[in-house]
Structure formats: structure tokens, C-alpha cells
């Protein structure tokens, strides 16, 4: 039912200066909806204010209804969203969580391991450069086993003793030796040091590659969950025939949660992979320097 309100002009319409009529429409089921002014110069402002008020009430009511639907669909928390999700989404989320936990465990272990490596390497290098005999260096190797230089030294020391021609050993430097022992092959000693360095590098780099795997795989797993969630949202639209927020919100929320979980697992893995790889390169440089120093001592004193 529509009711017309407002002042009318003169019945005869003869030269009257009265304002033209303003009409407000009223829907008996939904309340005031809109207003129309027909050439109301002085009353247009009042008509526009009434229109804005009625339109604003309608928009606020619509937003409130949609907000209540969204709150009911999302449940207000992530736990409720996961509880209402499908089994495939839960499997995807579980895989990402396992990748993240494993990555953080490796990161914490490697940070602790590399701190010990640095400390033991600094102490071993100091002992090596202050000792006059290789036997003195060998005596501290057991307490500084975390250093990769220890493995290189022990391999080089064993090869050095095996090559001495006069049945002696490399216990002392030539300054204190009466008979100068000689090496049969400096190249063989070099190869032995290279093999030892390779073993130590593999030991230090162990499990670091898993961080690269996590960084490369988890974003795609999260992307798969995103696509699956969007497909669920469109399926809900097709089944209900409605595009309201309450219909599409659960699927979109699952999609965004899968993306966030993938990034949460990948971003720390990328950072710590680069960080740990850089530290491994520093250790490799120290091992190369030590191997060259060992070779120089062997060549100068035993060849």
C-alpha cells in the first residue's frame, strides 16, 4: 500500500506561489523506502534529508543481517572453522603444521650445533698454532670433536705418519728432529685432506636441505588448499542459489587459512635456510684455509 503525504497546490492551479508538492512513498511491509520531490525548490532539502535517513536505515539493517550470518558461519575463531571444515582441508592443514614443526626443530638444532662448532673451532685453531708437536694437537682432539678442523687434522696426521719413509712419525716439527723424515707423495696427503673436508661438510650440512624442501613445497600445498576452499565456496553458491556472505564466507575463510598456513611454514624456512647456508660457507672457507695451512707445514717440514 502506498500513501501520499505532503501539501498540494491550489485546486485550480491559478498563479499560486505555493511550493510544488513533495511525495513520500511508504511500503506497508518494509517501512519507508524512498522519497521523490517534484520541482521543490525550497522544500528539496527537507525531502533529501528524509530520503537519506530512510535509505540509511535500510542499508544498516542489511549490513547487520549479513554480519550476523557471517558471524554464525565463521564461528568467530579459527578452531571452529577447522572443526567444521572437510577432511581434505584438515589433511592439508596437518601436513603444513608437520612441515613447520620439523623445520623449527631443525633450525633450533642447527643453531645450537653451529654455536658449538664455532666455539670448538676457535679453540682448536688456537691450540694448533701454539703447539710445537702434532702429538700435542692430537691430544686435544677428543674434547673439541665438534670442530670440522679436528676431522681434517686427524685424517692428515694419519696420512702423514703413513707416508714417512724412515719409520718415524710426525710427532715433532723438524726444528727439534735429528733426522728429517720425508713424504712419499704430497698429492696423496692433499687428496686425504680433501676427502676429510667433504665428510665434514656433509656432516655440517645434514638436514639443512629439508628447509629448502619446506620453503619450496609448502606454498604450493597451501595454494592447493586455497583452490579447494574457493571451489567449496562456489559449490555452496550453486547449491543454495545465494551469493550472501553467509554462504561464501566458510569456503573463502578456508582458502585464506590454507594460504596463511603455507606461508607460515615457508617464510621461516627460507630465511633460516639462507642463514644456515651462509654459515656453512664460512665453515667451508675455514676448512680450506686449515687444509692449506696443514699442507704448507707438511711440505715445508717433511719433503
Helices and strands as residue ranges (DSSP letters): E 22-27, E 31-37, H 44-74, H 78-84, H 87-130, H 134-139, G 141-144, H 148-163, G 174-176, H 186-205, H 208-240, H 245-302
